[in-house]
């Protein structure tokens, strides 16, 4: 009887640990995207809207988009393996799984030193409000070449999303990440898993206490 009780105790103990680990991992905000970027499946997936650059500097440039309602801070880090400088034309597009899209055409400005090797360039971009940033693409046109290390998007509503490139952007194509799933508010998946796991965790905790009491008796 004692051996059976010990086996049951260890079985439920490890099951409880597994469920607890699953709940913790599912609750973590998976906004840090580290998989490899890919070419967009569409030749021209985005309809770039007109934007005007209101100021230029190496570390802070502001882009005001037409009919904008939310603001985003985009920080682009250029790899130290990139060419010393680039005169290429660079554009950016990002969005969510609901079809909302923010476009920033021609964020390049060679005269300001933007996208030089090892540089960090920050842009304040305005555009439609996003529930999350689940896709981000860069577009390059030119002959110098450019290798971004990462692109970080910060917003009051979407939090922080980081996309790691660390590879050269091919010319004349949209290149980046698309991890949009079925339309849902950001974070709802993790909350769903956590809420479903909680009753099971409570039940197994009570069961472990009961088994421990039997063992003690």
Helices and strands as residue ranges (DSSP letters): H 2-27, E 32-33, E 38-39, E 51-55, E 61-65, E 70-78, E 89-95, E 101-104, G 110-112, E 120-127, E 135-141, E 147-155, E 159-168, E 174-178, H 188-216
